[in-house]
C-alpha cells in the first residue's frame, strides 16, 4: 500500500492563517479520539478517571500532540510507532492496520497500559500515525490488578506482548483477541477497552482524511513540520532568556515491593544557551521488585515535566522537545531498568518520581526569570496511594480494579497562590475521582467517607494543596475482598517544597480490623474521620497485600502538594482562614506558621512576637552549611530572582547572591548560595503531625536559613549523614550582566 519511506513537504513556507486553522483542527481531532475512547470503554478507570492518553504523530513517529490526560503515556505511543517501523517492512504496513503492545521495552509504561497505533495513508503514501494508550484493570498476573506486590522480576508479573498486528482493515483479529483475553480477570472490560481503542483510531483516521481532502496533502505535511518548528523555536527562545546554570534535585523511592528500603533518584538539570541536559547519573541500580521503569518510563516522566512547565501555551509536541533536550541515564538503574526487571508498578513509581524531580529542578530554573517564575510549582502529590480491590462481586462474578480515589492528591504551591486542594495529578489535568456511587455499585464495598485531610499540605508562604482521605470496607461481599496497596511517599515525605516551602505529609494506609462502623451506623452515626472509627489498628507498608474481612475498614490518605517560600512569611489571615476551613490545625498554625489564633481569630501582637522568637531559634540552632559570610550587600542593581527570598545583584562591580529580606550576602554569583547559609536538622514531624506515620527512622528535614534574618530559603528531605545537596550554580560569572542587558 505504501510506496515511499518518507513523506516530505514540497513547500518551504505556509500561510500563517492556514497553519493556525490546521493545527487547531489536528489538536481537536486528537482530543476527539480521546473522548471517543472514553465513551466506548466500560471501565470506570477510563471513562471516569481518564487513565489513558492519545497522540497524533508524523509519518516517521515524531509526536505532534499529546492529550490532556495521563501525560507520560504520550511517550509510549511515539516509541511504539518507531518500534513498528523498525520491525515491519513498509509493504506489510497497510491502511486499516493497528499494532498493539504492552511491553515496557517496546514502549509501554507497564503491562496494564496497552498501546495501539495506526498508520494514516493518503493515496498510498504513509503521511501520519495516530495512537492511544489505555489502562486495563487486569492483564493477568499472580496478583489481581497486575500491580504485583512481591515480584522479583518480570517473569513473576503479567505476560508481555512485544508487538503484534492486532487489527487488519479496521477489524480486530479474533484469534489474537482470544489470546489476549484468555488469562485476564476482567475479560469483558478489556474487550471493551480494545474496541474503544479501535474506535478512537478509526474516528481519527476519518477526521484526518477529511482534513487532507480539504487542504491537500502538501499543506498537511507542511503543517506537521511547522508545528514542530514552531514549538522548538518558542521553547529555545524561552531558554535563551534564562540564565545558564545547573539545578539539582533528589528524592527517594520507598519500598521495592518486597522490603522497605529507600532508593535514591537523582536529577541534575543543566541549561546552556537554548538547550537543556537532564542527567540522572547517581540514581540507584534497578532492584528485585516491581517499582522499576524502563527507558520508556524515564522519558515519560521527563517529557511530562518539559511539556507542562515549558510548553504551557504551546502544542504538547514531544517531537519538538526532543530537539531541545538531551537525557543522560545509565542503563540498569531504577528508572532505566533492563529486562528482566520487574516493572508492573513502574508507571506510578519509577516514572512518577522521575517526573517529580525533573519538575522540581525545572521549577528552580524558572524561578530565575522574572516572568517565567510564575510557571514554577512545588511538587504535586508524589505518586498515588493506589488500592486494588478484587474478589467475587455480589453476582458471583470475579472482579479486580484499581480505585481511582487516588486522583485526589494536592497540587503544588505556586509563586503567587496556594496549591489546588485535592487537585489531582500534575501529569493529568483531566483525571478525577470516580463517583462513590459508581464504586459501590460495581464492587462489594462501601465508602464510609471521603474528605480533605487537615495538615496534609506542605506549609509555605503559599501552602500546597491538601489531599483526600477515604474509608472503605467490604459490604454484602460473598467472600473476603482482596486488598492490594501500591504507594510511594509512605515512609518519608516526598511532596517536596520549593524555595523554603515544606514538603507535604506522608500518605498512609491504616486498617481498622473489626471496626465498629456498622454499629455506629445502626445508631445513626456516620464516622467522618479515622479517629472516630474503633478497631484494632494495622499500619500497612507502601506496597502490601491483605484481605478485608467483614467489618475491616481501610483508611487511605493521599499525599498533598509541597509549599512555596518560608511558612513564617504567610499572611496570618490566610492561616486563620485555613484553620477555620479545617485545612490546617491550630497546633500547626502555631508551630509551623508562627500564627497565634485565639477563639478563632489571629492575635497580631502574639503572632509577631512568636515569629520573631522562631526566627531567633533558627539562628541559634543553625550551623554553617559551608562558608557563611558576615557581609551585607546593600543597593546596587538587581539582575534576576533566584528563589523566593534570594536574588542575584550587581553591587560595587561584583555579582553576588543575597537575601532579599535583609541584604545578607550569601555567595558569589557562580557559587551555590545554599553553602552560605545556616542549616539545622529537624524531625519530619516538625512540618506535619501526620508524618508520625512515616516508616523510616533516619529520614530528616534539612532547613537552610539566611544567617542575617533567619528566613528559610530551602528545605531538603534527606537521610541522616548524607552530604548537603546542591541547589543551583550559575555557569558564567558574567551571565547575570548579560541577562540584564538582554
ZADREN-727852 format. One line per field, with one value per residue (C-alpha): residue number from 1; x, y, z; residue in three letters. Coordinates in pm, whole numbers, plus 50000, padded with zeros to 5 digits. Layout:
<recs>
nr <- (NUM ...)
xx <- (X ...)
yy <- (Y ...)
zz <- (Z ...)
rest <- (ALA ...)
</recs>
This chain:
<recs>
nr <- (1 2 3 4 5 6 7 8 9 10 11 12 13 14 15 16 17 18 19 20 21 22 23 24 25 26 27 28 29 30 31 32 33 34 35 36 37 38 39 40 41 42 43 44 45 46 47 48 49 50 51 52 53 54 55 56 57 58 59 60 61 62 63 64 65 66 67 68 69 70 71 72 73 74 75 76 77 78 79 80 81 82 83 84 85 86 87 88 89 90 91 92 93 94 95 96 97 98 99 100 101 102 103 104 105 106 107 108 109 110 111 112 113 114 115 116 117 118 119 120 121 122 123 124 125 126 127 128 129 130 131 132 133 134 135 136 137 138 139 140 141 142 143 144 145 146 147 148 149 150 151 152 153 154 155 156 157 158 159 160 161 162 163 164 165 166 167 168 169 170 171 172 173 174 175 176 177 178 179 180 181 182 183 184 185 186 187 188 189 190 191 192 193 194 195 196 197 198 199 200 201 202 203 204 205 206 207 208 209 210 211 212 213 214 215 216 217 218 219 220 221 222 223 224 225 226 227 228 229 230 231 232 233 234 235 236 237 238 239 240 241 242 243 244 245 246 247 248 249 250 251 252 253 254 255 256 257 258 259 260 261 262 263 264 265 266 267 268 269 270 271 272 273 274 275 276 277 278 279 280 281 282 283 284 285 286 287 288 289 290 291 292 293 294 295 296 297 298 299 300 301 302 303 304 305 306 307 308 309 310 311 312 313 314 315 316 317 318 319 320 321 322 323 324 325 326 327 328 329 330 331 332 333 334 335 336 337 338 339 340 341 342 343 344 345 346 347 348 349 350 351 352 353 354 355 356 357 358 359 360 361 362 363 364 365 366 367 368 369 370 371 372 373 374 375 376 377 378 379 380 381 382 383 384 385 386 387 388 389 390 391 392 393 394 395 396 397 398 399 400 401 402 403 404 405 406 407 408 409 410 411 412 413 414 415 416 417 418 419 420 421 422 423 424 425 426 427 428 429 430 431 432 433 434 435 436 437 438 439 440 441 442 443 444 445 446 447 448 449 450 451 452 453 454 455 456 457 458 459 460 461 462 463 464 465 466 467 468 469 470 471 472 473 474 475 476 477 478 479 480 481 482 483 484 485 486 487 488 489 490 491 492 493 494 495 496 497 498 499 500 501 502 503 504 505 506 507 508 509 510 511 512 513 514 515 516 517 518 519 520 521 522 523 524 525 526 527 528 529 530 531 532 533 534 535 536 537 538 539 540 541 542 543 544 545 546 547 548 549 550 551 552 553 554 555 556 557 558 559 560 561 562 563 564 565 566 567 568 569 570 571 572 573 574 575 576 577 578 579 580 581 582 583 584 585 586 587 588 589 590 591 592 593 594 595 596 597 598 599 600 601 602 603 604 605 606 607 608 609 610 611 612 613 614 615 616 617 618 619 620 621 622 623 624 625 626 627 628 629 630 631 632 633 634 635 636 637 638 639 640 641 642 643 644 645 646 647 648 649 650 651 652 653 654 655 656 657 658 659 660 661 662 663 664 665 666 667 668 669 670 671 672 673 674 675 676 677 678 679 680 681 682 683 684 685 686 687 688 689 690 691 692 693 694 695 696 697 698 699 700 701 702 703 704 705 706 707 708 709 710 711 712 713 714 715 716 717 718 719 720 721 722 723 724 725 726 727 728 729 730 731 732 733 734 735 736 737 738 739 740 741 742)
xx <- (50000 50284 50526 50754 50964 50921 50654 50832 50671 50704 50657 50906 50658 50294 50023 50000 49621 49605 49865 49665 49342 49504 49699 49391 49193 49457 49451 49072 49098 49338 49100 48805 48969 49028 48662 48558 48769 48619 48262 48313 48509 48310 48583 48545 48923 48888 48552 48556 48924 49054 49353 49468 49610 49615 49859 49898 50240 50428 50488 50824 50697 50756 50473 50283 50021 49961 49622 49539 49515 49787 50076 50357 50156 50229 50588 50487 50287 50592 50820 50569 50547 50924 50919 50669 50870 51179 51013 50768 50864 50690 50498 50344 50205 49867 49559 49343 49627 49669 49963 49949 50189 50204 50579 50779 51077 50867 50735 50466 50498 50382 50181 49840 49892 49828 49929 49752 49891 49760 49915 49739 49776 49686 49686 49919 50163 50221 50162 50092 50015 49764 49790 49630 49738 49467 49487 49331 49208 49384 49617 49685 49946 49978 49821 49479 49505 49857 50046 50246 50348 50631 50756 51129 51147 50912 50855 50652 50431 50179 50266 50421 50320 50612 50426 50151 49931 49608 49381 49359 49128 48994 48878 49021 49174 48962 49243 49463 49175 49102 49469 49486 49165 49212 49418 49286 49042 48844 48787 48469 48627 48944 48740 48553 48881 49016 48721 48744 49100 48999 48701 48916 49183 48924 48750 49079 49159 48837 48885 49241 49128 48865 49136 49365 49074 49005 49359 49561 49845 50121 49967 49903 50268 50391 50164 50321 50671 50556 50411 50744 50938 50704 50726 51102 51152 50948 51099 51454 51374 51244 51555 51783 51616 51701 52050 52277 52328 52281 51998 51982 51701 51692 51423 51383 51171 51038 50975 51065 50751 50948 51111 51101 51426 51490 51636 51785 51683 51894 51847 52089 51934 52183 52076 52320 52205 51889 51926 51877 52053 51895 52147 52026 52366 52395 52049 52019 52057 51744 51602 51442 51096 50823 50898 51145 51059 51216 51359 51005 50901 51207 51125 50757 50841 51085 50863 50565 50760 50906 50564 50378 50645 50793 50517 50221 50074 50215 50113 50241 50480 50731 50885 50978 51104 51334 51527 51600 51660 51930 51863 52160 52092 52287 52120 52029 51907 51573 51429 51609 51581 51684 51497 51415 51346 51003 50817 50447 50442 50679 50418 50343 50688 50997 50820 50641 50942 51132 50856 50866 51238 51260 50963 51120 51455 51273 51085 51413 51534 51215 51240 51545 51340 51105 50830 50865 50885 50503 50514 50719 50538 50631 50584 50225 50123 50433 50273 49944 49843 49687 49449 49327 49020 48945 48744 48389 48124 47776 47670 47942 48150 48522 48629 48954 49001 49222 49021 49080 49018 49395 49331 49260 49608 49705 49856 50193 50212 50288 50486 50164 49898 49832 49826 49490 49322 49261 49370 49478 49779 50008 50053 49682 49458 49158 49186 48928 48798 48504 48163 48128 47803 47987 48239 47973 47752 48029 48214 48108 48239 48103 48282 48221 48358 48585 48720 49008 49265 49385 49766 49832 49965 50319 50349 50484 50427 50189 50090 50042 49701 49561 49479 49182 49139 48876 48749 48622 48509 48352 47975 47749 48058 48029 48398 48672 48788 49150 49319 49645 49834 50094 50213 50510 50581 50457 50784 50906 50758 50821 50595 50890 50851 51023 51235 51191 50850 50795 50713 50363 50283 50337 50046 49930 49713 49553 49326 49089 49038 48691 48584 48267 48144 47826 47745 47777 47560 47289 47279 47251 47614 47835 48208 48378 48747 48983 48980 48605 48640 48715 48903 49248 49497 49715 49957 50026 50353 50392 50348 50137 49854 49591 49230 48945 48703 48358 48396 48759 48788 49069 49156 49369 49535 49674 49965 49932 50140 50461 50473 50647 50851 50909 50591 50672 50607 50250 49979 49834 49481 49535 49640 49332 49112 49282 49219 48855 48814 48973 49278 49540 49519 49553 49859 50030 49926 50134 50426 50478 50339 50406 50048 49871 49496 49272 48900 48936 49095 49459 49630 49854 50083 50134 50195 50461 50642 50612 50756 51043 51121 51104 51349 51584 51558 51653 51965 52062 52017 52175 52531 52730 52640 52972 53122 52895 52982 52949 52864 52573 52524 52304 52181 52327 52134 51906 51993 51729 51549 51681 51436 51156 51391 51718 51822 52122 52256 52543 52686 53002 53103 53062 52788 52651 52355 52184 51880 51600 51477 51795 52052 52286 52533 52505 52762 52927 52722 52894 52864 52581 52404 52300 52659 52642 52350 52297 52148 51956 51818 51460 51240 50989 50709 50820 50613 50311 50188 50076 50444 50441 50309 50646 50810 51184 51365 51673 51490 51507 51447 51738 51634 51866 51842 51965 52233 52120 51747 51658 51443 51414 51542 51536 51421 51551 51431 51740 51878 52080 52454 52426 52614 52429 52261 52345 52084 52199 52526 52520 52759 52914 53007 52906 52576 52385 52511 52437 52089 52015 52136 51918)
yy <- (50000 50238 50340 50576 50565 50937 51199 51522 51859 52029 52384 52590 52814 52813 53073 53154 53156 52815 52691 52809 52657 52323 52283 52356 52108 51844 51938 51891 51559 51431 51526 51383 51043 51058 51130 50855 50610 50725 50689 50337 50199 50035 50075 50347 50375 50509 50682 50845 50881 50917 50685 50694 50932 50989 51129 51229 51176 51239 50959 50881 50882 51234 51323 51640 51640 51476 51484 51644 51305 51081 51266 51011 50782 51010 50882 50512 50600 50762 50472 50215 50378 50366 50004 49914 50098 49903 49560 49560 49601 49901 49682 49500 49821 49887 50104 49985 49809 49870 49749 49667 49608 49622 49556 49824 49750 49821 50146 50078 50217 49887 49585 49736 50027 49868 50074 50075 50271 50307 50441 50711 50679 50919 50786 50504 50723 50699 51053 51025 50798 50809 50625 50563 50412 50287 50125 49778 49686 49348 49188 48858 48807 48634 48942 49086 49419 49330 49568 49275 49301 49054 49022 48960 49005 49034 48659 48693 48959 48979 48841 49094 49126 49288 49394 49239 49344 49324 49489 49447 49651 49822 49485 49312 48972 48727 48477 48743 48888 48546 48505 48843 48791 48427 48481 48809 48852 49126 48997 49196 49529 49451 49363 49693 49881 49704 49821 50167 50197 50078 50313 50608 50548 50476 50803 50993 50825 50960 51309 51335 51218 51493 51745 51635 51633 51996 52137 51892 51656 51919 52155 51863 51753 52110 52179 51890 52029 52379 52256 52103 52408 52646 52467 52428 52793 52930 52686 52777 53146 53096 52909 53180 53429 53224 53241 52947 52720 52385 52292 51974 51769 51431 51207 50853 50563 50380 50004 49792 49572 49314 49513 49870 50025 50373 50412 50741 50901 51199 51472 51746 51989 52196 52481 52623 52873 52734 52370 52152 51843 51621 51393 51106 50957 50865 50706 50372 50048 49858 49639 49299 49443 49589 49961 49989 50151 50106 50383 50447 50533 50752 50953 50962 51126 51369 51487 51527 51795 51955 51992 52119 52360 52488 52438 52553 52756 52552 52228 51942 51814 51563 51555 51922 51899 51608 51851 52072 51826 51564 51288 51115 50797 50484 50163 49926 50193 50208 50445 50295 49925 49645 49318 49102 49372 49373 49685 49635 49940 50138 50384 50510 50458 50492 50710 50926 51000 51093 51338 51485 51555 51687 51914 52048 52109 52290 52499 52602 52710 52902 53091 53264 53458 53740 53634 53257 53213 53223 52881 52727 52495 52284 51909 51790 51465 51245 50936 50778 50587 50315 50042 49744 49561 49215 48902 48794 49052 49037 48850 48588 48712 48779 49143 49339 49714 49994 50253 50592 50785 50813 51107 51327 51437 51801 52041 52206 52565 52835 53158 53360 53124 52813 52471 52329 52134 51771 51891 51554 51485 51740 51488 51475 51779 51567 51288 51284 51075 50847 50889 50698 50551 50406 50231 50093 49974 49787 49631 49475 49766 50070 50404 50543 50891 51087 51417 51661 51585 51851 51919 51710 52005 52133 52458 52774 53141 52974 52631 52321 52171 51932 51575 51346 51066 50799 50500 50182 49842 49528 49533 49245 49060 48683 48626 48842 49129 49116 49450 49533 49854 50022 50362 50595 50863 50646 50606 50963 51292 51314 51602 51841 52210 52490 52788 52729 52567 52248 51907 51770 51498 51129 50918 50617 50306 50214 49915 49907 49535 49452 49815 49948 50129 49926 49950 50329 50346 50139 50403 50682 50797 50806 50833 51127 51064 50787 50898 50828 50462 50195 49872 49718 49932 49775 50007 49882 49926 50120 49801 49544 49294 49169 49052 49261 49055 49172 49488 49558 49924 50052 50419 50564 50907 51053 51296 51670 51925 52092 52452 52757 53000 53034 52947 53236 53474 53354 53611 53539 53592 53315 53083 53184 53101 52761 52679 52785 52564 52261 52250 52347 52262 52532 52346 52360 52721 52798 52554 52571 52910 53103 53230 53262 53205 53269 53194 53151 53496 53591 53765 54000 54106 53748 53634 53899 53802 53429 53463 53674 53406 53128 53309 53365 52995 52904 53120 52969 52612 52654 52558 52673 52487 52582 52929 53185 53545 53829 54084 54298 54371 54680 54863 54801 54659 54356 54117 53846 53645 53308 53184 53335 53547 53505 53726 53796 54152 54366 54553 54763 54588 54239 53993 53822 53628 53786 53763 53996 54029 54163 54203 53947 53828 53451 53380 53494 53468 53149 52968 52772 53010 52717 52685 53042 52964 52810 52462 52280 51928 51862 51554 51508 51563 51928 52021 51789 51565 51314 51235 51029 50756 50758 50416 50501 50635 50800 51042 51408 51761 51993 52356 52622 52964 53311 53393 53755 53731 53365 53330 52975 52960 52582 52258 51917 51569 51354 51050 51128 51151 51235 51531 51858 51859 52109 52372 52593 52701 52962 52880 53214 53494 53744 53580 53797 54113 53966 53871 54220 54374 54138)
zz <- (50000 50079 49810 50000 50315 50380 50339 50257 50205 49871 50006 50204 50381 50481 50508 50884 50889 50723 50970 51271 51142 51055 51377 51584 51376 51447 51816 51816 51632 51895 52175 51982 51958 52333 52403 52163 52363 52693 52562 52428 52724 53001 53263 53531 53530 53175 53144 53489 53583 53222 53273 52910 52650 52275 52023 51658 51502 51180 50930 51097 51455 51588 51823 51732 52007 52341 52506 52841 53010 53160 53000 53048 52818 52521 52503 52464 52151 51995 52091 51965 51622 51595 51705 51431 51165 51268 51291 50998 50632 50481 50241 50539 50692 50532 50557 50846 51030 51402 51609 51979 52268 52646 52667 52856 52633 52327 52471 52736 53087 53237 53126 53211 52971 52633 52328 51992 51696 51343 51020 50817 50439 50162 49806 49905 50096 50471 50597 50972 51269 51550 51879 52214 52545 52781 53123 53158 53505 53498 53244 53418 53691 54028 54194 54095 53919 53799 54029 54160 54524 54586 54228 54186 53809 53511 53498 53817 53661 53378 53032 52794 52430 52247 51935 51722 51432 51629 51372 50996 50776 51092 51239 51545 51470 51667 51729 51888 52085 52234 52321 52498 52695 52794 53110 53248 53537 53362 53005 52948 53044 52849 52540 52567 52606 52299 52094 52245 52118 51772 51761 51864 51600 51330 51409 51393 51061 50907 51051 50920 50578 50582 50670 50388 50144 50227 50241 50034 50105 50080 50335 50568 50560 50585 50883 51075 51019 51110 51439 51539 51419 51599 51935 51909 51813 52103 52351 52252 52280 52634 52736 52595 52830 53141 53296 53222 53517 53683 53922 54131 54284 54457 54601 54738 54624 54929 54935 54633 54675 54876 55156 55280 55163 55025 54675 54559 54229 54117 53859 53752 53508 53308 53085 52830 52572 52417 52516 52823 52957 53221 53389 53610 53690 54057 54063 54244 54042 53942 54216 54260 54291 54074 54119 53829 53497 53156 52939 52817 53172 53223 52911 53002 53334 53174 52892 53126 53311 52998 52836 53142 53269 52943 52682 52886 52597 52308 52137 52351 52087 52217 51871 51908 52266 52176 51957 52257 52543 52600 52854 53016 53215 53298 53189 53468 53709 53886 53625 53324 53406 53176 53124 53317 53578 53738 53620 53695 53927 53707 53579 53930 54084 53863 53608 53861 54081 53765 53677 54030 54045 53689 53758 54077 53903 53621 53877 54040 53696 53617 53947 53800 53545 53650 53408 53382 53761 53767 53593 53877 54116 54413 54380 54338 54505 54462 54307 54404 54710 54498 54606 54405 54531 54393 54461 54382 54315 54461 54147 54197 53900 53965 53965 54002 53979 54097 54289 54134 54455 54431 54194 54497 54600 54647 54395 54446 54566 54312 54343 54368 54506 54712 54550 54447 54727 54622 54278 54142 53924 53764 53484 53403 53427 53323 53580 53853 54137 54047 54198 54524 54391 54091 54312 54544 54261 54079 54370 54704 54913 55092 55122 55468 55397 55162 55291 55273 55541 55780 55784 55472 55266 55258 55455 55297 55220 54980 55103 54894 54831 55090 54992 55039 55289 55244 55438 55273 55395 55241 55206 55104 54984 54927 55013 55171 54949 54838 54907 54726 54809 54589 54704 54729 54988 55275 55462 55411 55284 54909 54802 54819 54879 54688 54796 55171 55149 55345 55196 55216 55465 55410 55293 55490 55480 55810 55851 56146 56198 56324 56311 56471 56158 56115 56485 56469 56160 56326 56599 56342 56344 56033 56117 55946 56018 56123 56488 56504 56397 56654 56589 56604 56410 56143 55959 55609 55421 55095 54892 55067 55027 55267 55286 55418 55626 55725 55934 55839 55738 55514 55569 55289 55281 54959 54972 54937 54746 54858 54984 54840 55049 55421 55619 55858 55566 55510 55569 55916 55788 55530 55813 56012 55714 55670 56036 56003 55693 55863 55635 55897 56266 56531 56659 56317 56272 56580 56549 56170 56064 56385 56399 56732 56697 56993 56975 56601 56549 56483 56774 56577 56861 56979 56622 56564 56884 56812 56463 56594 56852 56590 56360 56651 56739 56382 56407 56742 56623 56279 56192 55895 55576 55419 55433 55593 55503 55753 55490 55375 55006 55001 54695 54353 54061 54080 53796 53837 54105 54225 54488 54692 54906 54714 54421 54201 54217 54094 54393 54371 54050 54199 54105 54413 54553 54852 55077 54972 55331 55492 55207 55366 55102 55070 54799 54481 54163 54047 54384 54539 54780 55000 55125 55254 55484 55825 55831 56101 56107 56210 56251 55973 56227 56256 55949 55992 56273 56006 55946 56263 56030 55847 55843 55821 56128 55972 55740 55841 55717 55647 55666 55520 55681 55595 55857 55868 55936 55993 55680 55547 55187 55123 55287 55178 55276 55331 55505 55814 55743 55375 55232 55173 54833 54561 54482 54193 54035 53761 53482 53386 53629 53359 53266 53509 53345 53004 53119 53247 52923 52719)
rest <- (UNK UNK UNK UNK UNK UNK UNK UNK UNK UNK UNK UNK UNK UNK UNK UNK UNK UNK UNK UNK UNK UNK UNK UNK UNK UNK UNK UNK UNK UNK UNK UNK UNK UNK UNK UNK UNK UNK UNK UNK UNK UNK UNK UNK UNK UNK UNK UNK UNK UNK UNK UNK UNK UNK UNK UNK UNK UNK UNK UNK UNK UNK UNK UNK UNK UNK UNK UNK UNK UNK UNK UNK UNK UNK UNK UNK UNK UNK UNK UNK UNK UNK UNK UNK UNK UNK UNK UNK UNK UNK UNK UNK UNK UNK UNK UNK UNK UNK UNK UNK UNK UNK UNK UNK UNK UNK UNK UNK UNK UNK UNK UNK UNK UNK UNK UNK UNK UNK UNK UNK UNK UNK UNK UNK UNK UNK UNK UNK UNK UNK UNK UNK UNK UNK UNK UNK UNK UNK UNK UNK UNK UNK UNK UNK UNK UNK UNK UNK UNK UNK UNK UNK UNK UNK UNK UNK UNK UNK UNK UNK UNK UNK UNK UNK UNK UNK UNK UNK UNK UNK UNK UNK UNK UNK UNK UNK UNK UNK UNK UNK UNK UNK UNK UNK UNK UNK UNK UNK UNK UNK UNK UNK UNK UNK UNK UNK UNK UNK UNK UNK UNK UNK UNK UNK UNK UNK UNK UNK UNK UNK UNK UNK UNK UNK UNK UNK UNK UNK UNK UNK UNK UNK UNK UNK UNK UNK UNK UNK UNK UNK UNK UNK UNK UNK UNK UNK UNK UNK UNK UNK UNK UNK UNK UNK UNK UNK UNK UNK UNK UNK UNK UNK UNK UNK UNK UNK UNK UNK UNK UNK UNK UNK UNK UNK UNK UNK UNK UNK UNK UNK UNK UNK UNK UNK UNK UNK UNK UNK UNK UNK UNK UNK UNK UNK UNK UNK UNK UNK UNK UNK UNK UNK UNK UNK UNK UNK UNK UNK UNK UNK UNK UNK UNK UNK UNK UNK UNK UNK UNK UNK UNK UNK UNK UNK UNK UNK UNK UNK UNK UNK UNK UNK UNK UNK UNK UNK UNK UNK UNK UNK UNK UNK UNK UNK UNK UNK UNK UNK UNK UNK UNK UNK UNK UNK UNK UNK UNK UNK UNK UNK UNK UNK UNK UNK UNK UNK UNK UNK UNK UNK UNK UNK UNK UNK UNK UNK UNK UNK UNK UNK UNK UNK UNK UNK UNK UNK UNK UNK UNK UNK UNK UNK UNK UNK UNK UNK UNK UNK UNK UNK UNK UNK UNK UNK UNK UNK UNK UNK UNK UNK UNK UNK UNK UNK UNK UNK UNK UNK UNK UNK UNK UNK UNK UNK UNK UNK UNK UNK UNK UNK UNK UNK UNK UNK UNK UNK UNK UNK UNK UNK UNK UNK UNK UNK UNK UNK UNK UNK UNK UNK UNK UNK UNK UNK UNK UNK UNK UNK UNK UNK UNK UNK UNK UNK UNK UNK UNK UNK UNK UNK UNK UNK UNK UNK UNK UNK UNK UNK UNK UNK UNK UNK UNK UNK UNK UNK UNK UNK UNK UNK UNK UNK UNK UNK UNK UNK UNK UNK UNK UNK UNK UNK UNK UNK UNK UNK UNK UNK UNK UNK UNK UNK UNK UNK UNK UNK UNK UNK UNK UNK UNK UNK UNK UNK UNK UNK UNK UNK UNK UNK UNK UNK UNK UNK UNK UNK UNK UNK UNK UNK UNK UNK UNK UNK UNK UNK UNK UNK UNK UNK UNK UNK UNK UNK UNK UNK UNK UNK UNK UNK UNK UNK UNK UNK UNK UNK UNK UNK UNK UNK UNK UNK UNK UNK UNK UNK UNK UNK UNK UNK UNK UNK UNK UNK UNK UNK UNK UNK UNK UNK UNK UNK UNK UNK UNK UNK UNK UNK UNK UNK UNK UNK UNK UNK UNK UNK UNK UNK UNK UNK UNK UNK UNK UNK UNK UNK UNK UNK UNK UNK UNK UNK UNK UNK UNK UNK UNK UNK UNK UNK UNK UNK UNK UNK UNK UNK UNK UNK UNK UNK UNK UNK UNK UNK UNK UNK UNK UNK UNK UNK UNK UNK UNK UNK UNK UNK UNK UNK UNK UNK UNK UNK UNK UNK UNK UNK UNK UNK UNK UNK UNK UNK UNK UNK UNK UNK UNK UNK UNK UNK UNK UNK UNK UNK UNK UNK UNK UNK UNK UNK UNK UNK UNK UNK UNK UNK UNK UNK UNK UNK UNK UNK UNK UNK UNK UNK UNK UNK UNK UNK UNK UNK UNK UNK UNK UNK UNK UNK UNK UNK UNK UNK UNK UNK UNK UNK UNK UNK UNK UNK UNK UNK UNK UNK UNK UNK UNK UNK UNK UNK UNK UNK UNK UNK UNK UNK UNK UNK UNK UNK UNK UNK)
</recs>
